[in-house]
């Protein structure tokens, strides 16, 4: 279904207290967030939106400016207006690797491995040891990666693995785009069952800001927690830092 057909099922309420440009913005935003408009799709022109809703082009332009501020659309001179290929991405509460999540949302993505190390420093990584139910002196494998979507750095993820699980990713060194979850399930035949994660807001420190190409002090989402196997054994402790201007957390609560 092309964008013009999608708009046929939408309308604005001129008697509403909600400004018209906000109504148009929300219609387009809903189409983008629902996936009906995909990254790279062209959205209707100002003239088409103006005719569709019988409103002025200035009103449509205000709606477009709002969407541009939210990084949801881009305007290409001489071509038109398109859904941003690196727009906001919903962080869903489900057990799925970054690559799989982005691919399902239609984004091109890749990773860059910063370092892979064997660590035995309990005092420096106490949370990881606790999350993996390991004792001081036990060896862990730490893998730090920057995650990219459409060439834009979105996240820094640090995975801690028990040495028996992570040693196969050290020698030879895992490829940048290798999936840890795929390796655990397909190579080691360990089925994953659940992840217990805590997510909280934070501000980007200097190293984080440099890696994510954002100003120091920018808002970020910080995640940490443990992934478990079907046998209820901890297999990964994850620490993630996600750009606050690119991620939003979606929670569905049912009774």
TORLOLUM-376449 format. One record per residue: residue in one letter; x, y, z of N, C-alpha, C, O in turn. Coordinates in steps of 0.1 Angstrom, whole numbers, plus 5000, padded with zeros to 4 digits. Example, Ala and Ser with C-alpha at 12.3 -4.5 7.8 and 13.67 -1.06 7.14 Angstrom:
2
LOPA resn n.xx n.yy n.zz ca.xx ca.yy ca.zz c.xx c.yy c.zz o.xx o.yy o.zz
LOPA    A 5132 4943 5078  5123  4955  5078 5132 4967 5078 5142 4967 5085
LOPA    S 5128 4978 5071  5137  4989  5071 5129 5000 5079 5134 5011 5080
//
This chain:
255
LOPA resn n.xx n.yy n.zz ca.xx ca.yy ca.zz c.xx c.yy c.zz o.xx o.yy o.zz
LOPA    X 5009 4988 5000  5000  5000  5000 5009 5012 5000 5018 5014 5008
LOPA    X 5007 5022 4990  5015  5034  4990 5010 5044 5000 4999 5043 5005
LOPA    X 5019 5054 5003  5015  5064  5014 5002 5071 5011 4995 5073 5021
LOPA    X 4999 5074 4999  4986  5081  4996 4974 5072 5000 4964 5078 5006
LOPA    X 4975 5059 4998  4964  5050  5002 4963 5050 5017 4952 5049 5023
LOPA    X 4975 5050 5024  4975  5049  5039 4968 5062 5045 4961 5061 5055
LOPA    X 4970 5073 5038  4963  5085  5043 4948 5086 5042 4941 5093 5049
LOPA    X 4943 5077 5032  4928  5077  5030 4921 5073 5043 4909 5076 5044
LOPA    X 4928 5065 5051  4921  5060  5064 4924 5070 5075 4920 5066 5087
LOPA    X 4929 5081 5073  4932  5091  5084 4924 5104 5082 4919 5107 5071
LOPA    X 4922 5111 5093  4915  5124  5092 4920 5133 5103 4925 5128 5113
LOPA    X 4917 5146 5102  4920  5155  5113 4907 5161 5117 4897 5162 5109
LOPA    X 4906 5166 5129  4894  5172  5135 4897 5187 5136 4904 5191 5145
LOPA    X 4891 5195 5128  4893  5209  5128 4885 5216 5140 4888 5228 5143
LOPA    X 4877 5209 5146  4870  5214  5158 4877 5211 5171 4874 5216 5182
LOPA    X 4888 5203 5170  4896  5199  5182 4904 5211 5187 4908 5220 5179
LOPA    X 4907 5211 5200  4916  5220  5206 4931 5217 5202 4940 5226 5204
LOPA    X 4933 5205 5197  4947  5202  5193 4951 5209 5180 4943 5207 5170
LOPA    X 4962 5216 5179  4965  5223  5167 4966 5214 5155 4970 5202 5156
LOPA    X 4962 5219 5143  4962  5211  5131 4975 5205 5128 4976 5193 5124
LOPA    X 4986 5213 5129  4999  5207  5126 5003 5196 5135 5010 5187 5131
LOPA    X 4999 5196 5147  5002  5185  5157 4994 5173 5153 4999 5162 5154
LOPA    X 4982 5175 5148  4974  5163  5143 4980 5157 5131 4981 5144 5131
LOPA    X 4985 5165 5122  4992  5159  5110 5005 5152 5114 5008 5141 5110
LOPA    X 5012 5159 5123  5025  5152  5128 5022 5139 5134 5029 5129 5132
LOPA    X 5012 5138 5142  5009  5126  5150 5004 5115 5140 5007 5103 5142
LOPA    X 4997 5118 5129  4992  5109  5119 5005 5102 5113 5006 5090 5112
LOPA    X 5014 5111 5108  5026  5106  5101 5035 5098 5111 5041 5088 5107
LOPA    X 5036 5103 5123  5044  5096  5133 5038 5082 5136 5046 5073 5138
LOPA    X 5025 5081 5137  5019  5068  5140 5022 5058 5128 5024 5047 5130
LOPA    X 5021 5064 5116  5024  5055  5104 5038 5050 5104 5041 5039 5100
LOPA    X 5048 5059 5109  5062  5055  5109 5064 5045 5120 5070 5035 5118
LOPA    X 5059 5048 5132  5062  5039  5144 5055 5026 5143 5060 5016 5148
LOPA    X 5044 5025 5136  5037  5013  5134 5043 5004 5123 5040 4992 5122
LOPA    X 5052 5010 5115  5059  5002  5105 5051 5003 5091 5056 4997 5081
LOPA    X 5040 5010 5091  5033  5011  5078 5041 5020 5068 5040 5018 5056
LOPA    X 5048 5030 5074  5058  5037  5066 5072 5032 5070 5075 5034 5082
LOPA    X 5079 5026 5061  5092  5020  5064 5104 5030 5062 5102 5039 5055
LOPA    X 5115 5027 5069  5127  5036  5066 5130 5036 5051 5130 5026 5044
LOPA    X 5132 5049 5046  5135  5051  5032 5122 5054 5024 5123 5058 5012
LOPA    X 5110 5051 5029  5098  5054  5022 5096 5069 5020 5099 5077 5029
LOPA    X 5091 5073 5009  5088  5087  5006 5074 5090 5012 5065 5082 5009
LOPA    X 5073 5101 5019  5060  5105  5024 5054 5115 5014 5061 5121 5007
LOPA    X 5040 5117 5015  5034  5126  5006 5040 5140 5007 5044 5144 5017
LOPA    X 5039 5147 4996  5044  5161  4995 5036 5171 5003 5024 5167 5007
LOPA    X 5041 5183 5005  5033  5193  5012 5019 5195 5004 5009 5197 5010
LOPA    X 5020 5196 4991  5008  5198  4983 4998 5187 4985 4986 5189 4986
LOPA    X 5003 5174 4985  4994  5163  4987 4988 5163 5001 4976 5160 5002
LOPA    X 4996 5165 5011  4990  5166  5025 4980 5177 5026 4970 5176 5033
LOPA    X 4984 5188 5020  4975  5200  5021 4961 5197 5015 4951 5201 5020
LOPA    X 4962 5190 5003  4949  5187  4996 4942 5176 5004 4929 5177 5005
LOPA    X 4949 5166 5009  4942  5155  5017 4934 5160 5028 4923 5155 5031
LOPA    X 4940 5170 5036  4933  5174  5048 4927 5188 5047 4921 5193 5057
LOPA    X 4928 5194 5035  4922  5207  5032 4927 5217 5042 4920 5224 5049
LOPA    X 4941 5218 5043  4947  5227  5052 4958 5234 5044 4961 5231 5033
LOPA    X 4964 5245 5050  4974  5252  5043 4988 5245 5043 4990 5236 5051
LOPA    X 4996 5249 5033  5009  5243  5032 5018 5247 5044 5026 5239 5048
LOPA    X 5015 5258 5050  5023  5263  5061 5020 5253 5073 5029 5250 5081
LOPA    X 5008 5249 5074  5004  5240  5085 5012 5226 5083 5017 5221 5093
LOPA    X 5012 5222 5071  5019  5209  5068 5034 5211 5070 5041 5202 5076
LOPA    X 5040 5223 5067  5054  5225  5069 5057 5225 5084 5068 5220 5088
LOPA    X 5048 5230 5092  5050  5230  5107 5051 5215 5112 5059 5212 5120
LOPA    X 5042 5207 5106  5042  5193  5110 5055 5186 5106 5061 5178 5114
LOPA    X 5060 5189 5094  5072  5184  5089 5084 5188 5098 5093 5180 5101
LOPA    X 5084 5200 5102  5095  5205  5111 5095 5198 5124 5106 5195 5129
LOPA    X 5083 5195 5129  5083  5187  5142 5089 5173 5140 5096 5169 5148
LOPA    X 5085 5167 5129  5091  5154  5126 5106 5154 5124 5113 5144 5127
LOPA    X 5111 5164 5118  5125  5166  5116 5132 5168 5129 5143 5162 5131
LOPA    X 5126 5175 5138  5132  5177  5151 5134 5164 5159 5143 5162 5166
LOPA    X 5124 5155 5156  5124  5142  5163 5133 5132 5155 5133 5120 5158
LOPA    X 5139 5136 5144  5147  5128  5136 5140 5117 5129 5146 5106 5126
LOPA    X 5127 5119 5126  5119  5108  5120 5119 5109 5105 5117 5099 5098
LOPA    X 5121 5121 5099  5121  5123  5085 5133 5131 5081 5139 5138 5089
LOPA    X 5136 5129 5068  5147  5138  5062 5142 5143 5049 5134 5137 5042
LOPA    X 5146 5155 5046  5142  5162  5033 5154 5162 5024 5165 5167 5027
LOPA    X 5153 5156 5012  5163  5155  5002 5160 5165 4991 5150 5164 4984
LOPA    X 5168 5175 4990  5166  5186  4980 5164 5180 4966 5173 5173 4962
LOPA    X 5153 5184 4960  5151  5179  4946 5144 5165 4945 5140 5161 4935
LOPA    X 5143 5158 4957  5138  5145  4957 5125 5144 4965 5115 5137 4960
LOPA    X 5124 5150 4976  5112  5149  4984 5115 5146 4999 5127 5148 5003
LOPA    X 5105 5142 5006  5107  5139  5021 5106 5124 5023 5097 5117 5018
LOPA    X 5115 5119 5031  5115  5104  5033 5116 5101 5048 5121 5109 5056
LOPA    X 5112 5089 5051  5113  5084  5065 5128 5081 5067 5135 5075 5059
LOPA    X 5133 5087 5078  5147  5086  5082 5151 5071 5083 5144 5064 5090
LOPA    X 5162 5067 5077  5167  5053  5078 5172 5050 5092 5174 5039 5095
LOPA    X 5175 5061 5099  5181  5059  5113 5172 5066 5123 5177 5074 5131
LOPA    X 5159 5064 5122  5150  5071  5131 5149 5064 5144 5157 5054 5147
LOPA    X 5140 5069 5153  5139  5063  5166 5136 5048 5165 5128 5044 5156
LOPA    X 5141 5040 5174  5139  5026  5174 5134 5022 5188 5139 5026 5198
LOPA    X 5123 5014 5188  5117  5010  5200 5126 4998 5206 5128 4988 5200
LOPA    X 5129 5000 5219  5136  4989  5226 5125 4981 5233 5119 4985 5243
LOPA    X 5122 4969 5227  5111  4961  5232 5116 4952 5243 5128 4947 5243
LOPA    X 5107 4949 5252  5110  4940  5263 5109 4926 5258 5099 4919 5262
LOPA    X 5119 4921 5251  5118  4907  5246 5133 4903 5245 5142 4911 5243
LOPA    X 5135 4890 5245  5149  4884  5244 5152 4883 5229 5149 4873 5223
LOPA    X 5160 4893 5224  5164  4892  5210 5176 4900 5209 5178 4911 5214
LOPA    X 5186 4895 5201  5198  4902  5199 5196 4915 5191 5186 4917 5184
LOPA    X 5206 4924 5192  5205  4937  5186 5203 4936 5171 5195 4942 5165
LOPA    X 5212 4927 5165  5211  4926  5150 5198 4921 5145 5192 4926 5135
LOPA    X 5192 4911 5152  5179  4905  5148 5168 4916 5150 5159 4917 5142
LOPA    X 5169 4923 5161  5159  4934  5164 5159 4944 5153 5148 4948 5148
LOPA    X 5171 4949 5149  5172  4959  5139 5168 4954 5125 5161 4961 5117
LOPA    X 5172 4942 5122  5168  4936  5109 5153 4935 5107 5148 4938 5097
LOPA    X 5146 4931 5118  5132  4930  5117 5125 4943 5115 5114 4944 5110
LOPA    X 5131 4954 5120  5126  4967  5119 5130 4973 5105 5126 4984 5102
LOPA    X 5137 4966 5097  5141  4970  5084 5153 4979 5083 5156 4985 5073
LOPA    X 5162 4979 5093  5174  4987  5093 5186 4979 5089 5187 4967 5094
LOPA    X 5195 4985 5082  5208  4979  5080 5216 4982 5092 5217 4993 5097
LOPA    X 5223 4972 5097  5231  4974  5110 5244 4966 5109 5245 4956 5102
LOPA    X 5253 4971 5117  5266  4963  5119 5272 4967 5132 5267 4976 5139
LOPA    X 5282 4960 5136  5289  4962  5149 5304 4964 5147 5309 4960 5136
LOPA    X 5310 4970 5157  5325  4971  5157 5330 4966 5170 5326 4972 5181
LOPA    X 5337 4956 5171  5343  4951  5183 5354 4960 5188 5364 4962 5181
LOPA    X 5352 4965 5200  5363  4974  5206 5374 4965 5212 5386 4968 5210
LOPA    X 5370 4955 5220  5380  4946  5225 5374 4934 5231 5362 4933 5234
LOPA    X 5381 4923 5232  5377  4910  5238 5388 4906 5247 5400 4905 5244
LOPA    X 5385 4904 5260  5395  4902  5270 5390 4891 5280 5378 4889 5282
LOPA    X 5400 4883 5285  5397  4874  5296 5399 4883 5309 5410 4889 5310
LOPA    X 5390 4883 5318  5392  4890  5330 5390 4881 5342 5383 4871 5342
LOPA    X 5397 4885 5353  5396  4878  5366 5396 4888 5377 5401 4885 5388
LOPA    X 5391 4900 5374  5392  4911  5384 5378 4912 5391 5370 4920 5386
LOPA    X 5376 4905 5401  5363  4905  5408 5359 4919 5413 5347 4923 5411
LOPA    X 5368 4926 5419  5365  4939  5425 5361 4949 5415 5352 4957 5418
LOPA    X 5366 4948 5403  5363  4958  5392 5350 4954 5385 5343 4963 5379
LOPA    X 5346 4942 5385  5334  4937  5378 5325 4929 5387 5320 4918 5383
LOPA    X 5322 4934 5399  5315  4926  5409 5301 4923 5404 5296 4912 5406
LOPA    X 5294 4933 5397  5281  4931  5392 5280 4919 5382 5271 4911 5382
LOPA    X 5290 4919 5373  5290  4908  5363 5292 4895 5370 5286 4885 5366
LOPA    X 5302 4894 5379  5304  4882  5386 5291 4877 5394 5288 4865 5393
LOPA    X 5285 4887 5400  5272  4883  5407 5261 4879 5398 5255 4869 5400
LOPA    X 5260 4886 5386  5250  4882  5377 5252 4869 5370 5242 4862 5367
LOPA    X 5264 4865 5369  5268  4852  5363 5270 4841 5374 5273 4829 5371
LOPA    X 5268 4845 5386  5269  4835  5398 5283 4829 5398 5285 4817 5400
LOPA    X 5293 4838 5396  5307  4833  5396 5314 4838 5409 5310 4848 5415
LOPA    X 5325 4831 5412  5333  4834  5424 5345 4842 5420 5350 4841 5409
LOPA    X 5351 4849 5430  5364  4856  5427 5374 4846 5423 5375 4835 5429
LOPA    X 5382 4849 5413  5392  4840  5407 5387 4833 5395 5395 4828 5387
LOPA    X 5374 4832 5393  5368  4826  5381 5371 4835 5369 5371 4847 5370
LOPA    X 5374 4829 5358  5376  4837  5346 5363 4840 5338 5355 4832 5337
LOPA    X 5362 4853 5333  5351  4857  5325 5357 4862 5311 5369 4866 5311
LOPA    X 5349 4862 5301  5353  4868  5289 5344 4881 5287 5332 4880 5288
LOPA    X 5351 4892 5284  5344  4905  5282 5345 4909 5268 5356 4910 5263
LOPA    X 5334 4912 5262  5333  4917  5248 5326 4930 5247 5315 4932 5251
LOPA    X 5334 4940 5242  5328  4954  5241 5326 4957 5226 5335 4956 5218
LOPA    X 5314 4962 5223  5311  4965  5209 5303 4978 5208 5295 4982 5217
LOPA    X 5305 4985 5197  5297  4996  5193 5287 4991 5182 5291 4985 5173
LOPA    X 5274 4994 5184  5264  4989  5175 5260 5001 5166 5257 5012 5171
LOPA    X 5259 4998 5153  5256  5009  5143 5243 5005 5136 5240 4994 5133
LOPA    X 5235 5016 5133  5223  5014  5124 5224 5025 5113 5225 5037 5116
LOPA    X 5224 5020 5101  5225  5029  5089 5237 5038 5091 5236 5050 5088
LOPA    X 5249 5033 5095  5261  5040  5097 5262 5049 5109 5272 5056 5111
LOPA    X 5251 5050 5117  5250  5058  5129 5252 5050 5141 5246 5040 5143
LOPA    X 5262 5054 5150  5264  5046  5163 5252 5047 5172 5248 5059 5175
LOPA    X 5245 5036 5175  5233  5036  5183 5236 5032 5198 5229 5037 5207
LOPA    X 5245 5023 5200  5247  5017  5213 5261 5012 5216 5268 5009 5206
LOPA    X 5264 5011 5228  5276  5004  5233 5272 4993 5241 5265 4995 5251
LOPA    X 5276 4981 5238  5272  4969  5246 5284 4962 5251 5293 4959 5243
LOPA    X 5284 4958 5263  5295  4950  5269 5289 4937 5275 5281 4937 5284
LOPA    X 5293 4926 5269  5289  4913  5273 5299 4906 5281 5311 4906 5277
LOPA    X 5295 4901 5292  5304  4893  5301 5298 4878 5300 5286 4876 5302
LOPA    X 5307 4869 5297  5304  4855  5295 5312 4846 5304 5324 4849 5306
LOPA    X 5307 4835 5310  5315  4826  5316 5326 4821 5307 5324 4820 5295
LOPA    X 5338 4818 5311  5349  4815  5303 5346 4803 5294 5350 4802 5282
LOPA    X 5339 4793 5300  5336  4781  5292 5327 4784 5280 5327 4777 5270
LOPA    X 5319 4795 5281  5311  4799  5270 5318 4808 5260 5317 4807 5248
LOPA    X 5325 4818 5266  5331  4829  5258 5344 4826 5252 5349 4833 5243
LOPA    X 5351 4815 5256  5365  4813  5251 5365 4810 5236 5375 4814 5230
LOPA    X 5355 4804 5231  5354  4802  5216 5353 4814 5208 5355 4814 5196
LOPA    X 5350 4826 5214  5349  4839  5207 5362 4846 5208 5364 4857 5202
LOPA    X 5372 4841 5215  5385  4848  5217 5395 4844 5206 5403 4853 5201
LOPA    X 5396 4831 5203  5406  4826  5194 5401 4816 5185 5398 4805 5189
LOPA    X 5398 4819 5172  5401  4833  5166 5391 4843 5171 5380 4840 5175
LOPA    X 5395 4856 5171  5387  4867  5176 5374 4867 5168 5374 4866 5156
LOPA    X 5363 4869 5175  5350  4869  5168 5349 4881 5158 5355 4892 5161
LOPA    X 5343 4879 5147  5341  4889  5137 5332 4900 5142 5324 4898 5151
LOPA    X 5334 4912 5137  5326  4924  5141 5311 4921 5141 5304 4925 5150
LOPA    X 5306 4914 5131  5292  4912  5129 5287 4899 5134 5275 4895 5131
LOPA    X 5295 4892 5141  5291  4879  5147 5280 4881 5158 5281 4891 5165
LOPA    X 5271 4872 5159  5260  4873  5169 5264 4864 5181 5265 4852 5179
LOPA    X 5265 4870 5193  5268  4862  5205 5256 4852 5207 5259 4840 5211
LOPA    X 5244 4857 5206  5233  4848  5208 5232 4836 5199 5229 4825 5203
LOPA    X 5235 4839 5186  5235  4828  5176 5246 4818 5179 5245 4806 5178
LOPA    X 5258 4823 5184  5269  4815  5187 5265 4806 5199 5268 4794 5199
LOPA    X 5259 4812 5209  5255  4804  5221 5245 4793 5217 5246 4782 5222
LOPA    X 5235 4797 5209  5224  4787  5206 5228 4777 5195 5225 4765 5196
LOPA    X 5235 4782 5185  5238  4773  5173 5251 4765 5175 5252 4754 5170
LOPA    X 5261 4772 5180  5274  4765  5182 5275 4757 5195 5280 4746 5195
LOPA    X 5270 4763 5205  5271  4756  5218 5259 4748 5222 5258 4741 5232
LOPA    X 5248 4750 5214  5235  4743  5216 5230 4746 5230 5224 4737 5237
LOPA    X 5231 4758 5234  5225  4763  5247 5213 4771 5243 5214 4782 5238
LOPA    X 5201 4767 5247  5189  4775  5244 5187 4785 5254 5188 4783 5266
LOPA    X 5184 4797 5249  5181  4809  5258 5166 4810 5262 5158 4806 5254
LOPA    X 5164 4814 5274  5150  4814  5279 5145 4828 5283 5134 4832 5279
LOPA    X 5153 4835 5290  5148  4848  5295 5160 4857 5298 5171 4853 5300
LOPA    X 5157 4870 5300  5167  4880  5304 5160 4889 5315 5149 4894 5313
LOPA    X 5167 4890 5326  5163  4899  5337 5171 4912 5336 5183 4912 5340
LOPA    X 5165 4923 5331  5173  4935  5328 5167 4947 5336 5155 4947 5338
LOPA    X 5175 4956 5340  5171  4969  5346 5175 4980 5336 5186 4980 5331
LOPA    X 5166 4989 5334  5168  5000  5325 5166 5013 5332 5156 5015 5339
LOPA    X 5176 5022 5331  5175  5035  5338 5181 5046 5329 5190 5043 5321
LOPA    X 5176 5059 5332  5182  5070  5324 5196 5074 5329 5199 5071 5341
LOPA    X 5203 5080 5321  5217  5085  5325 5221 5095 5315 5214 5099 5306
LOPA    X 5234 5100 5317  5240  5110  5309 5253 5105 5304 5260 5097 5311
LOPA    X 5256 5108 5291  5268  5103  5285 5281 5109 5290 5282 5121 5290
LOPA    X 5290 5100 5295  5303  5105  5299 5312 5107 5286 5307 5103 5275
LOPA    X 5324 5112 5288  5332  5116  5277 5335 5104 5267 5333 5106 5255
LOPA    X 5339 5093 5272  5342  5082  5263 5330 5077 5256 5330 5074 5244
LOPA    X 5319 5076 5263  5306  5072  5257 5302 5081 5246 5298 5077 5235
LOPA    X 5303 5094 5249  5299  5105  5240 5307 5104 5227 5302 5105 5216
LOPA    X 5320 5101 5229  5329  5100  5217 5325 5088 5208 5325 5089 5196
LOPA    X 5323 5077 5215  5320  5065  5207 5306 5066 5200 5304 5061 5189
LOPA    X 5296 5072 5207  5283  5074  5201 5281 5086 5193 5271 5089 5187
LOPA    X 5292 5094 5192  5292  5107  5184 5281 5116 5188 5273 5121 5180
LOPA    X 5280 5118 5201  5270  5127  5207 5277 5137 5217 5288 5133 5221
LOPA    X 5271 5148 5220  5278  5157  5230 5279 5150 5244 5270 5143 5248
LOPA    X 5289 5153 5251  5290  5149  5265 5278 5154 5273 5274 5166 5271
LOPA    X 5272 5145 5281  5261  5149  5289 5248 5147 5282 5237 5150 5288
LOPA    X 5248 5141 5270  5235  5138  5263 5228 5127 5270 5234 5118 5277
LOPA    X 5215 5127 5270  5207  5116  5276 5209 5103 5270 5210 5102 5257
LOPA    X 5210 5092 5278  5212  5079  5273 5203 5070 5282 5199 5073 5293
LOPA    X 5201 5058 5277  5194  5047  5284 5205 5037 5288 5212 5032 5279
LOPA    X 5205 5033 5301  5215  5024  5305 5208 5011 5309 5198 5011 5316
LOPA    X 5213 5000 5305  5207  4987  5307 5217 4977 5313 5229 4977 5309
LOPA    X 5213 4969 5323  5222  4959  5328 5213 4947 5333 5202 4949 5338
LOPA    X 5219 4935 5331  5212  4923  5336 5217 4911 5330 5227 4911 5322
LOPA    X 5210 4900 5334  5215  4886  5330 5206 4879 5321 5194 4880 5322
LOPA    X 5212 4872 5311  5204  4863  5303 5206 4848 5307 5217 4844 5311
LOPA    X 5195 4841 5307  5195  4827  5313 5192 4817 5302 5185 4820 5292
LOPA    X 5197 4805 5304  5194  4794  5295 5181 4787 5300 5175 4791 5310
LOPA    X 5176 4778 5291  5164  4770  5295 5166 4762 5308 5156 4759 5314
LOPA    X 5178 4760 5311  5181  4752  5324 5183 4762 5336 5187 4758 5346
LOPA    X 5179 4775 5333  5180  4785  5343 5194 4788 5348 5196 4792 5359
LOPA    X 5204 4786 5339  5218  4789  5342 5221 4803 5335 5218 4805 5323
LOPA    X 5228 4812 5342  5232  4825  5336 5243 4822 5326 5253 4816 5328
LOPA    X 5241 4828 5314  5250  4827  5303 5256 4840 5298 5266 4840 5291
LOPA    X 5250 4851 5301  5255  4864  5297 5251 4874 5307 5239 4875 5312
LOPA    X 5260 4883 5311  5257  4895  5318 5259 4907 5309 5271 4909 5304
LOPA    X 5249 4915 5306  5250  4926  5296 5249 4939 5303 5241 4942 5311
LOPA    X 5258 4948 5298  5257  4963  5302 5256 4970 5289 5265 4969 5280
LOPA    X 5245 4977 5287  5243  4985  5274 5241 4999 5277 5235 5003 5287
LOPA    X 5246 5008 5268  5243  5022  5268 5237 5026 5255 5244 5024 5244
LOPA    X 5225 5031 5255  5218  5034  5242 5215 5049 5241 5211 5055 5251
LOPA    X 5216 5054 5229  5214  5068  5227 5200 5072 5230 5190 5066 5225
LOPA    X 5198 5082 5238  5185  5086  5242 5177 5093 5231 5165 5094 5231
LOPA    X 5184 5098 5221  5178  5105  5210 5174 5095 5199 5168 5098 5189
LOPA    X 5178 5082 5200  5175  5072  5190 5166 5060 5195 5160 5053 5187
LOPA    X 5166 5059 5208  5158  5048  5214 5146 5053 5222 5147 5063 5229
LOPA    X 5136 5045 5222  5125  5047  5231 5121 5033 5236 5122 5023 5229
LOPA    X 5116 5033 5249  5113  5020  5255 5098 5018 5254 5090 5027 5258
LOPA    X 5094 5007 5248  5080  5004  5247 5076 4993 5256 5082 4982 5256
LOPA    X 5066 4995 5265  5062  4986  5275 5047 4983 5272 5039 4993 5272
LOPA    X 5043 4971 5271  5029  4967  5269 5025 4960 5283 5030 4950 5286
LOPA    X 5015 4966 5289  5010  4961  5302 4996 4956 5300 4987 4964 5295
LOPA    X 4993 4944 5304  4980  4938  5302 4975 4933 5316 4983 4930 5325
LOPA    X 4963 4932 5317  4957  4927  5330 4953 4912 5328 4948 4906 5338
//
